[in-house]
């Protein structure tokens, strides 16, 4: 079965640079979620989109922005990178947003490991 | 914000033993999910629970949604070496679409 695809898998950036992470949800899934996981930590919710509209917002820095496109893929844009942004970034997708009464099962991609030097 | 307290933080067991871990919260959750994560990989969904009191199995895994909707447990029977990994509980409330994760349980299985 097709899974969530994330690219790139690894990314090395310097401080103050920008980065763009891409997520391709499971086919027919219309909701995407972004999570950040620091070393030894649990995933922390950043932001989610349902039908190209932002559906929920967590602890996402103002330096980060995201959007969902018409083909349902999503991109997380990160600017003015800081050392503390080094982490694993996961995208997850679900069939329908809980806000629309859909299922709550979120399926995660393999992640993008971002290293800021 | 909402927090999930997961215990134990780590477990070291022998192959063939049964394992139990649990999550508790001060808040009510409408959905409980259990994930397994291998190093450097994304969490893999193991079991989803939707109703208070629900008991669900997936092979050697059994999970229950607590009656109070504030807790859940996961049991693994007859553990095998490939069960090694970090197990996370996650809860979903009515506010927003986010999942709140527990701190994780690191499971080590000795052959």
Interface residues (C-beta under 8 A of the other chain):
Chain A: X4 X31 X33 X35 X42 X43 X44 X45 X48 X50 X55 X56 X58 X88 X90 X92 X97 X98 X99 X103 X104 X105 X106 X107 X108 X109 X110 X111 X113
Chain B: X30 X31 X33 X35 X40 X41 X42 X43 X44 X45 X48 X50 X88 X92 X96 X97 X98 X99 X100 X101 X102 X103 X104
